[in-house]
Amino acid sequence: MSGSLLEALVEEELGSVVFVMDYVQLDFGAARFSAYVWPTVTIGDATLRFGDRGYRDALCAFITHEVLSTDESPEAGLVIRFGLGEIVINPVPTDLGGPEIAQLQVHPDSFRDEAWAVWRPGEGIFAGRHWS
C-alpha cells in the first residue's frame, strides 16, 4: 500500500530482535516495529511459525540484513521483505492476545517528531475480517 509508514523500513537494517513475554520487537535504526501476534518467517522454501523448531533462530537470521520492500494489504497483511526472506504478520482471530496486531514507531531524526502507526483488528487493512 503506497504511503504506508511501513515503507519507512525500506533500506533500513535490522539491528535487533527482542523477545518480550508475549510479543516481539524488531529494531531498525530509527524505527521499532512491535508485533503483538507472532509473525511467520520465511527463509528460502521454509516457513516457520511460533512454536516451530528454529523459529527464533530464523527471526534472528535477519539481523544485519536490509529491508528491500514492504507490503500492507488485506490479502498479505503486513510484510517486511529482505533478500534472505520475509517476516509476515497476517493474523487470524485465534492469534490475537490483545487489542493491537502491531505498532511501528519511527524517529526520523532529532529535529522532527516521531511517527506512529498502529494496526488493530477491524481497522485499516484488517477491517474486512471477522474477528469474533
MIPADO-851515 format. One record per atom (N, C-alpha, C): atom name; x, z, y. Coordinates in steps of 0.2 Angstrom, whole numbers, plus 5000, padded with zeros to 4 digits. Each point is the difference from the previous one (the first is absolute). Layout:
BEGIN
<atom=CA; x=X; z=Z; y=Y> .
...
***
This chain:
BEGIN
<atom=N; x=5004; z=5000; y=4994> .
<atom=CA; x=4996; z=5000; y=5006> .
<atom=C; x=5004; z=5000; y=5006> .
<atom=N; x=5000; z=4995; y=5004> .
<atom=CA; x=5004; z=5000; y=5006> .
<atom=C; x=4998; z=5005; y=5005> .
<atom=N; x=5005; z=5003; y=5003> .
<atom=CA; x=4999; z=5005; y=5005> .
<atom=C; x=5000; z=5007; y=4998> .
<atom=N; x=5001; z=5001; y=4993> .
<atom=CA; x=5000; z=5006; y=4997> .
<atom=C; x=5006; z=5004; y=5002> .
<atom=N; x=5000; z=5006; y=5001> .
<atom=CA; x=5006; z=5005; y=5001> .
<atom=C; x=5004; z=4999; y=4994> .
<atom=N; x=4998; z=4999; y=4994> .
<atom=CA; x=5004; z=5000; y=4994> .
<atom=C; x=5005; z=4995; y=5001> .
<atom=N; x=4999; z=4994; y=5004> .
<atom=CA; x=5005; z=4995; y=5002> .
<atom=C; x=5007; z=5003; y=5003> .
<atom=N; x=4999; z=5006; y=5003> .
<atom=CA; x=5006; z=5003; y=5003> .
<atom=C; x=5005; z=5002; y=4995> .
<atom=N; x=4999; z=5000; y=4994> .
<atom=CA; x=5004; z=5002; y=4994> .
<atom=C; x=5005; z=4994; y=4999> .
<atom=N; x=4998; z=4994; y=5001> .
<atom=CA; x=5004; z=4994; y=4999> .
<atom=C; x=5006; z=5000; y=5003> .
<atom=N; x=5005; z=4999; y=4996> .
<atom=CA; x=5008; z=5000; y=5002> .
<atom=C; x=5002; z=5007; y=5000> .
<atom=N; x=4996; z=5005; y=4998> .
<atom=CA; x=5002; z=5007; y=5000> .
<atom=C; x=5003; z=5001; y=4993> .
<atom=N; x=5005; z=5005; y=5000> .
<atom=CA; x=5003; z=5002; y=4993> .
<atom=C; x=4997; z=5006; y=4998> .
<atom=N; x=4998; z=5001; y=4994> .
<atom=CA; x=4998; z=5006; y=4997> .
<atom=C; x=5005; z=5005; y=5000> .
<atom=N; x=5000; z=5006; y=5003> .
<atom=CA; x=5005; z=5004; y=5001> .
<atom=C; x=4999; z=5006; y=4995> .
<atom=N; x=4994; z=5002; y=4998> .
<atom=CA; x=4999; z=5005; y=4996> .
<atom=C; x=4993; z=5000; y=4997> .
<atom=N; x=4999; z=5003; y=4994> .
<atom=CA; x=4994; z=5001; y=4997> .
<atom=C; x=4999; z=5008; y=4999> .
<atom=N; x=4995; z=5003; y=5002> .
<atom=CA; x=4999; z=5007; y=5000> .
<atom=C; x=4994; z=5001; y=4996> .
<atom=N; x=5000; z=5004; y=4994> .
<atom=CA; x=4995; z=5002; y=4996> .
<atom=C; x=4997; z=5006; y=5002> .
<atom=N; x=4994; z=5001; y=5003> .
<atom=CA; x=4997; z=5006; y=5002> .
<atom=C; x=4995; z=5001; y=4995> .
<atom=N; x=4998; z=5006; y=4999> .
<atom=CA; x=4996; z=5003; y=4995> .
<atom=C; x=4995; z=4994; y=4997> .
<atom=N; x=4996; z=4997; y=5004> .
<atom=CA; x=4995; z=4996; y=4998> .
<atom=C; x=5000; z=4993; y=5004> .
<atom=N; x=5005; z=4998; y=5003> .
<atom=CA; x=5001; z=4994; y=5003> .
<atom=C; x=5007; z=4998; y=5001> .
<atom=N; x=5001; z=4994; y=5003> .
<atom=CA; x=5007; z=4998; y=5001> .
<atom=C; x=5001; z=4997; y=5007> .
<atom=N; x=5006; z=5001; y=5002> .
<atom=CA; x=5002; z=4998; y=5007> .
<atom=C; x=5005; z=4995; y=4999> .
<atom=N; x=5000; z=4994; y=5004> .
<atom=CA; x=5005; z=4995; y=5000> .
<atom=C; x=5003; z=5000; y=5007> .
<atom=N; x=5006; z=5001; y=5001> .
<atom=CA; x=5003; z=5000; y=5007> .
<atom=C; x=5004; z=4994; y=5001> .
<atom=N; x=4998; z=4997; y=5005> .
<atom=CA; x=5003; z=4994; y=5003> .
<atom=C; x=5003; z=5000; y=5007> .
<atom=N; x=5006; z=5002; y=5001> .
<atom=CA; x=5003; z=5001; y=5006> .
<atom=C; x=4995; z=5003; y=5005> .
<atom=N; x=4997; z=4997; y=5004> .
<atom=CA; x=4995; z=5003; y=5005> .
<atom=C; x=4993; z=5000; y=4998> .
<atom=N; x=4999; z=5000; y=4994> .
<atom=CA; x=4993; z=5000; y=4997> .
<atom=C; x=5000; z=5004; y=4994> .
<atom=N; x=4994; z=5003; y=4999> .
<atom=CA; x=4998; z=5004; y=4994> .
<atom=C; x=4994; z=4998; y=4997> .
<atom=N; x=5000; z=4998; y=4994> .
<atom=CA; x=4993; z=4998; y=4997> .
<atom=C; x=4999; z=5005; y=4994> .
<atom=N; x=4994; z=5003; y=5001> .
<atom=CA; x=4998; z=5005; y=4995> .
<atom=C; x=4994; z=4997; y=4996> .
<atom=N; x=5001; z=5000; y=4993> .
<atom=CA; x=4995; z=4998; y=4996> .
<atom=C; x=4997; z=5006; y=4997> .
<atom=N; x=4993; z=5001; y=5001> .
<atom=CA; x=4996; z=5006; y=4997> .
<atom=C; x=4997; z=4998; y=4994> .
<atom=N; x=5001; z=4994; y=4997> .
<atom=CA; x=4998; z=4998; y=4993> .
<atom=C; x=5007; z=4997; y=4998> .
<atom=N; x=5001; z=5001; y=4993> .
<atom=CA; x=5006; z=4998; y=4998> .
<atom=C; x=5001; z=4992; y=4999> .
<atom=N; x=5005; z=4997; y=5003> .
<atom=CA; x=5000; z=4993; y=5000> .
<atom=C; x=5002; z=4997; y=4993> .
<atom=N; x=4999; z=4994; y=4999> .
<atom=CA; x=5003; z=4996; y=4994> .
<atom=C; x=5006; z=4997; y=5003> .
<atom=N; x=5005; z=5000; y=4995> .
<atom=CA; x=5006; z=4997; y=5002> .
<atom=C; x=5002; z=4994; y=4995> .
<atom=N; x=5001; z=4994; y=5003> .
<atom=CA; x=5002; z=4995; y=4996> .
<atom=C; x=5007; z=4998; y=5001> .
<atom=N; x=5004; z=4999; y=4995> .
<atom=CA; x=5007; z=4998; y=5000> .
<atom=C; x=5001; z=4995; y=4995> .
<atom=N; x=5001; z=4993; y=5001> .
<atom=CA; x=5000; z=4995; y=4995> .
<atom=C; x=4993; z=4999; y=4997> .
<atom=N; x=5000; z=5001; y=4993> .
<atom=CA; x=4994; z=4999; y=4997> .
<atom=C; x=4997; z=5007; y=4998> .
<atom=N; x=5003; z=5005; y=5002> .
<atom=CA; x=4998; z=5007; y=4998> .
<atom=C; x=4996; z=5003; y=5006> .
<atom=N; x=4994; z=5002; y=4999> .
<atom=CA; x=4995; z=5004; y=5005> .
<atom=C; x=4999; z=5007; y=4997> .
<atom=N; x=5002; z=5004; y=5004> .
<atom=CA; x=5000; z=5007; y=4998> .
<atom=C; x=4995; z=5004; y=5004> .
<atom=N; x=4997; z=5005; y=4997> .
<atom=CA; x=4995; z=5004; y=5004> .
<atom=C; x=5002; z=5008; y=4999> .
<atom=N; x=4998; z=5004; y=5004> .
<atom=CA; x=5001; z=5007; y=5000> .
<atom=C; x=4999; z=5003; y=4993> .
<atom=N; x=5005; z=5003; y=4997> .
<atom=CA; x=4999; z=5003; y=4994> .
<atom=C; x=5004; z=4995; y=4995> .
<atom=N; x=5002; z=4994; y=5001> .
<atom=CA; x=5004; z=4996; y=4996> .
<atom=C; x=5007; z=5002; y=5000> .
<atom=N; x=5003; z=4999; y=4994> .
<atom=CA; x=5007; z=5002; y=5000> .
<atom=C; x=5004; z=4995; y=5004> .
<atom=N; x=5004; z=5003; y=5004> .
<atom=CA; x=5004; z=4996; y=5005> .
<atom=C; x=4997; z=4998; y=5007> .
<atom=N; x=4994; z=5003; y=5001> .
<atom=CA; x=4996; z=4999; y=5006> .
<atom=C; x=5004; z=5002; y=5006> .
<atom=N; x=5003; z=5006; y=5000> .
<atom=CA; x=5003; z=5003; y=5006> .
<atom=C; x=5007; z=4996; y=5001> .
<atom=N; x=5003; z=4998; y=4995> .
<atom=CA; x=5006; z=4997; y=5000> .
<atom=C; x=4999; z=4993; y=5003> .
<atom=N; x=4994; z=4997; y=4998> .
<atom=CA; x=4998; z=4993; y=5003> .
<atom=C; x=4999; z=5000; y=5008> .
<atom=N; x=4997; z=5006; y=5002> .
<atom=CA; x=4998; z=5000; y=5007> .
<atom=C; x=5007; z=5001; y=5004> .
<atom=N; x=5004; z=5004; y=4997> .
<atom=CA; x=5007; z=5002; y=5003> .
<atom=C; x=5004; z=4994; y=5000> .
<atom=N; x=4999; z=4995; y=4996> .
<atom=CA; x=5004; z=4994; y=4999> .
<atom=C; x=5000; z=4996; y=5007> .
<atom=N; x=4994; z=5001; y=5003> .
<atom=CA; x=5000; z=4996; y=5007> .
<atom=C; x=5004; z=5003; y=5005> .
<atom=N; x=5003; z=5005; y=5000> .
<atom=CA; x=5004; z=5003; y=5005> .
<atom=C; x=5006; z=4996; y=5001> .
<atom=N; x=5001; z=4999; y=5007> .
<atom=CA; x=5005; z=4995; y=5002> .
<atom=C; x=4998; z=4993; y=5000> .
<atom=N; x=4994; z=4998; y=4998> .
<atom=CA; x=4997; z=4993; y=5000> .
<atom=C; x=4996; z=4999; y=5006> .
<atom=N; x=5000; z=4994; y=5003> .
<atom=CA; x=4996; z=4998; y=5006> .
<atom=C; x=4993; z=4998; y=4998> .
<atom=N; x=4995; z=5002; y=5004> .
<atom=CA; x=4994; z=4997; y=4999> .
<atom=C; x=5000; z=4993; y=5003> .
<atom=N; x=4997; z=4995; y=4995> .
<atom=CA; x=5000; z=4993; y=5002> .
<atom=C; x=4993; z=4998; y=5003> .
<atom=N; x=4995; z=5003; y=4997> .
<atom=CA; x=4993; z=4999; y=5003> .
<atom=C; x=4995; z=5006; y=4998> .
<atom=N; x=4995; z=5000; y=5003> .
<atom=CA; x=4994; z=5004; y=4999> .
<atom=C; x=4994; z=4997; y=4999> .
<atom=N; x=4995; z=5003; y=4997> .
<atom=CA; x=4993; z=4997; y=5000> .
<atom=C; x=4995; z=5006; y=5001> .
<atom=N; x=4995; z=4998; y=5003> .
<atom=CA; x=4994; z=5005; y=5000> .
<atom=C; x=4994; z=4996; y=5000> .
<atom=N; x=4997; z=5001; y=4994> .
<atom=CA; x=4994; z=4996; y=4999> .
<atom=C; x=4995; z=5004; y=4995> .
<atom=N; x=4993; z=4998; y=5000> .
<atom=CA; x=4996; z=5003; y=4996> .
<atom=C; x=5002; z=4999; y=4992> .
<atom=N; x=5002; z=4994; y=4999> .
<atom=CA; x=5002; z=4998; y=4993> .
<atom=C; x=5006; z=5004; y=4998> .
<atom=N; x=5006; z=4999; y=5004> .
<atom=CA; x=5006; z=5003; y=4998> .
<atom=C; x=5001; z=5007; y=5001> .
<atom=N; x=4997; z=5003; y=5005> .
<atom=CA; x=5001; z=5007; y=5003> .
<atom=C; x=5005; z=5000; y=5005> .
<atom=N; x=5005; z=5004; y=4999> .
<atom=CA; x=5006; z=5001; y=5004> .
<atom=C; x=5006; z=4998; y=4996> .
<atom=N; x=5004; z=4995; y=5002> .
<atom=CA; x=5005; z=4998; y=4996> .
<atom=C; x=5007; z=4999; y=5005> .
<atom=N; x=5005; z=5003; y=4997> .
<atom=CA; x=5007; z=5000; y=5003> .
<atom=C; x=5004; z=4996; y=4995> .
<atom=N; x=5003; z=4994; y=5002> .
<atom=CA; x=5004; z=4996; y=4996> .
<atom=C; x=5007; z=5000; y=5002> .
<atom=N; x=5004; z=5001; y=4995> .
<atom=CA; x=5007; z=5000; y=5000> .
<atom=C; x=5003; z=4994; y=4996> .
<atom=N; x=5006; z=4998; y=5000> .
<atom=CA; x=5003; z=4995; y=4996> .
<atom=C; x=5000; z=5002; y=4993> .
<atom=N; x=5000; z=5007; y=4999> .
<atom=CA; x=5000; z=5003; y=4993> .
<atom=C; x=4993; z=5000; y=4997> .
<atom=N; x=4995; z=5000; y=5004> .
<atom=CA; x=4993; z=5001; y=4997> .
<atom=C; x=4996; z=5003; y=5006> .
<atom=N; x=4994; z=5003; y=4998> .
<atom=CA; x=4996; z=5003; y=5005> .
<atom=C; x=4997; z=5006; y=4998> .
<atom=N; x=4997; z=5004; y=5005> .
<atom=CA; x=4997; z=5006; y=5000> .
<atom=C; x=4993; z=4999; y=5002> .
<atom=N; x=4995; z=5001; y=4996> .
<atom=CA; x=4993; z=4999; y=5002> .
<atom=C; x=4995; z=5006; y=5000> .
<atom=N; x=4996; z=5001; y=5005> .
<atom=CA; x=4995; z=5005; y=5000> .
<atom=C; x=4994; z=4997; y=5000> .
<atom=N; x=4996; z=5000; y=4995> .
<atom=CA; x=4994; z=4997; y=4999> .
<atom=C; x=4995; z=5004; y=4996> .
<atom=N; x=4998; z=5006; y=5002> .
<atom=CA; x=4997; z=5005; y=4996> .
<atom=C; x=4992; z=4998; y=4998> .
<atom=N; x=4999; z=5003; y=4994> .
<atom=CA; x=4993; z=5001; y=4998> .
<atom=C; x=4997; z=5007; y=5002> .
<atom=N; x=4994; z=5001; y=5000> .
<atom=CA; x=4997; z=5007; y=5001> .
<atom=C; x=5004; z=5006; y=4997> .
<atom=N; x=5001; z=4999; y=4993> .
<atom=CA; x=5003; z=5005; y=4997> .
<atom=C; x=5007; z=5002; y=5002> .
<atom=N; x=5003; z=4995; y=5004> .
<atom=CA; x=5007; z=5002; y=5002> .
<atom=C; x=5000; z=5004; y=5006> .
<atom=N; x=4995; z=5001; y=5004> .
<atom=CA; x=4999; z=5004; y=5006> .
<atom=C; x=5001; z=5007; y=4999> .
<atom=N; x=5004; z=5003; y=5004> .
<atom=CA; x=5001; z=5008; y=4999> .
<atom=C; x=4998; z=5003; y=5007> .
<atom=N; x=4998; z=4996; y=5005> .
<atom=CA; x=4999; z=5003; y=5007> .
<atom=C; x=4996; z=4994; y=5004> .
<atom=N; x=5000; z=5001; y=5006> .
<atom=CA; x=4996; z=4996; y=5005> .
<atom=C; x=5004; z=4994; y=5002> .
<atom=N; x=5007; z=4999; y=4998> .
<atom=CA; x=5004; z=4995; y=5003> .
<atom=C; x=5003; z=4996; y=4994> .
<atom=N; x=5001; z=4994; y=5000> .
<atom=CA; x=5004; z=4996; y=4995> .
<atom=C; x=5007; z=5000; y=5002> .
<atom=N; x=5002; z=4998; y=5007> .
<atom=CA; x=5006; z=5000; y=5002> .
<atom=C; x=5001; z=5000; y=5007> .
<atom=N; x=5006; z=5001; y=5003> .
<atom=CA; x=5001; z=5001; y=5007> .
<atom=C; x=5007; z=4997; y=5002> .
<atom=N; x=5000; z=4997; y=5005> .
<atom=CA; x=5007; z=4997; y=5003> .
<atom=C; x=5001; z=5003; y=5007> .
<atom=N; x=5006; z=5003; y=5001> .
<atom=CA; x=5002; z=5002; y=5006> .
<atom=C; x=5006; z=4997; y=5002> .
<atom=N; x=5000; z=4996; y=5006> .
<atom=CA; x=5006; z=4996; y=5002> .
<atom=C; x=5002; z=5003; y=5007> .
<atom=N; x=5007; z=5002; y=5000> .
<atom=CA; x=5003; z=5002; y=5007> .
<atom=C; x=5004; z=4994; y=5002> .
<atom=N; x=4998; z=4996; y=5004> .
<atom=CA; x=5004; z=4994; y=5002> .
<atom=C; x=5007; z=5001; y=5003> .
<atom=N; x=4999; z=5005; y=5005> .
<atom=CA; x=5006; z=5002; y=5003> .
<atom=C; x=4998; z=5006; y=5005> .
<atom=N; x=5005; z=5003; y=5003> .
<atom=CA; x=4999; z=5006; y=5004> .
<atom=C; x=4996; z=4999; y=5006> .
<atom=N; x=4999; z=4993; y=5002> .
<atom=CA; x=4997; z=4999; y=5006> .
<atom=C; x=4993; z=4998; y=5000> .
<atom=N; x=4997; z=4999; y=4994> .
<atom=CA; x=4993; z=4998; y=4998> .
<atom=C; x=4997; z=5005; y=4996> .
<atom=N; x=4993; z=5000; y=5001> .
<atom=CA; x=4997; z=5005; y=4995> .
<atom=C; x=5000; z=4997; y=4993> .
<atom=N; x=4999; z=5005; y=4996> .
<atom=CA; x=4999; z=4998; y=4993> .
<atom=C; x=4994; z=4997; y=4999> .
<atom=N; x=4999; z=4996; y=4994> .
<atom=CA; x=4994; z=4997; y=4998> .
<atom=C; x=4998; z=5003; y=4993> .
<atom=N; x=4994; z=5000; y=4999> .
<atom=CA; x=4997; z=5003; y=4994> .
<atom=C; x=4995; z=4995; y=4997> .
<atom=N; x=5000; z=5000; y=4993> .
<atom=CA; x=4994; z=4996; y=4997> .
<atom=C; x=4998; z=5005; y=4994> .
<atom=N; x=4994; z=5000; y=4999> .
<atom=CA; x=4997; z=5004; y=4994> .
<atom=C; x=4995; z=4996; y=4996> .
<atom=N; x=5001; z=5000; y=4994> .
<atom=CA; x=4995; z=4996; y=4996> .
<atom=C; x=4996; z=5005; y=4996> .
<atom=N; x=4993; z=5000; y=5000> .
<atom=CA; x=4996; z=5004; y=4997> .
<atom=C; x=4995; z=4996; y=4996> .
<atom=N; x=4997; z=5004; y=4994> .
<atom=CA; x=4995; z=4996; y=4996> .
<atom=C; x=4994; z=4999; y=5005> .
<atom=N; x=4997; z=4994; y=4999> .
<atom=CA; x=4994; z=4998; y=5004> .
<atom=C; x=5002; z=4997; y=5007> .
<atom=N; x=5006; z=5000; y=5002> .
<atom=CA; x=5002; z=4997; y=5006> .
<atom=C; x=5005; z=4994; y=5000> .
<atom=N; x=5000; z=4996; y=5005> .
<atom=CA; x=5005; z=4995; y=5000> .
<atom=C; x=5000; z=4995; y=4994> .
<atom=N; x=5005; z=4999; y=4997> .
<atom=CA; x=5001; z=4996; y=4994> .
<atom=C; x=4997; z=5003; y=4994> .
<atom=N; x=4998; z=5006; y=5000> .
<atom=CA; x=4997; z=5004; y=4994> .
<atom=C; x=4993; z=5001; y=5002> .
<atom=N; x=4997; z=4997; y=5005> .
<atom=CA; x=4993; z=5001; y=5001> .
<atom=C; x=4995; z=4997; y=4995> .
<atom=N; x=5001; z=4995; y=4997> .
<atom=CA; x=4996; z=4997; y=4995> .
<atom=C; x=4999; z=5002; y=4994> .
<atom=N; x=5004; z=5006; y=4998> .
<atom=CA; x=5000; z=5003; y=4993> .
<atom=C; x=4995; z=5005; y=5000> .
<atom=N; x=4998; z=5002; y=4994> .
<atom=CA; x=4996; z=5006; y=4998> .
<atom=C; x=5004; z=5005; y=4998> .
<atom=N; x=5000; z=5006; y=5004> .
<atom=CA; x=5005; z=5005; y=4999> .
<atom=C; x=4997; z=5006; y=4997> .
<atom=N; x=4994; z=5000; y=4998> .
<atom=CA; x=4996; z=5006; y=4996> .
<atom=C; x=5000; z=4999; y=4993> .
***
